[in-house]
């Protein structure tokens, strides 16, 4: 217990120092954004990676787990674009984000006490109707604040890493139900930092249908979203199934926390230097490189290596996720208008983080019951090959695509 308290105190002190340190000329708003990203992603790191283990521990099977996670993502697919349009129409991204943070934090506490499959399914769907929209709204807010999005987003990776690591230790000692308590706690801390951010509401002159019409005519945007569907789906589903793969090959629950800590903390240095890398290479080339590495990673996981070998690939995840998460936002921001940015990011998130992940979650649940977790990653390998082909088509034809 004392070791956990010591880790918690040191982590809190470190994060608080990082948040309050400001370079000369840096506005205090940046520190609030850093705090927002750290603690929101800390809450996500507390819940997402260990959720599958929790559901297994209360007696649910692979199909039920896949159904629950896929249904939640389906709810997110339907609601995320609506939240994006509300943001673009009202210009009040901060108010919307505040509501989106608080609601799932409360629902998670109800989810903790639910036991039956159907009740868990309903509560999880309700939770994801709000939670799934947090990241696109938050990213849109941050993109309006800075051109170097990577330097803010990297703190999300740090927060997620600490969230997984600390939660893994706590869950190992006190039980997996702690993931819901920690998720709720740190989501409310994120709210405190959000309240410190000052924004000026900017309403769009376009109505909802005009904005959507512009996006659906933007072939460059549509082709990129299609490619991202086959990239983001496996990335997000990996958060659910890696813990199962890791324990399948002999790892422990605490080891899952350590693995995710290394995976996520390695994203931060990559994100820090992306702005400089972009000066020498095109966004398409940087993204292509990340997909090639991802293909290698998924194939390696499909061979079911030992826990030590699984963890040893942490830097590959850092490069792949660090590049794609930031470059996808930069790319979308560069090919769409400011007044449709929130909607563009929301639709991207809905289709890629939502539909793509839902498909991978459901396929993963089926494969888990009939083959095993290693086969899940072979499916991810195939998905990434498809994504690579689409990106190569996009690179070849981008000069002929319309730019809005």
Secondary structure, DSSP 4 states (H G I P E B T S, - for coil): -HHHHHHHHHHHHHHHHHHH---TT--HHHHHHHHHHHHHHHHHHHHHHHHHHHHHHTT--HHHHHHHHHHHHHHHHHHHHHHHHHHHHH--HHHHHHHHHHHHHHHHHHHHH--SHHHHHHHHHHHHHHHTTHHHHHHHHHHTT-S-HHHHHHHHHHHHHHHHHHHHHHHHHH-TTHHHHHHHHHHHHHHHHHHT--------SS-HHHHHHHHHH-HHHHHHHHHHHHHHHHHHHHHHHHHHHHHHTT--HHHHHHHHHHHHHHHHHHHHTHHHHTTTS-HHHHHHHHHHHHHHHHHHHHT---HHHHHTTHHHHHHHHHHHHHHHHHHHHHHS-GGGHHHHHHHHIIIIIIIIHHHHHHHHHHHHHHT-HHHHHHHHHHHHHHHHHHHHHHHHHGGGS---
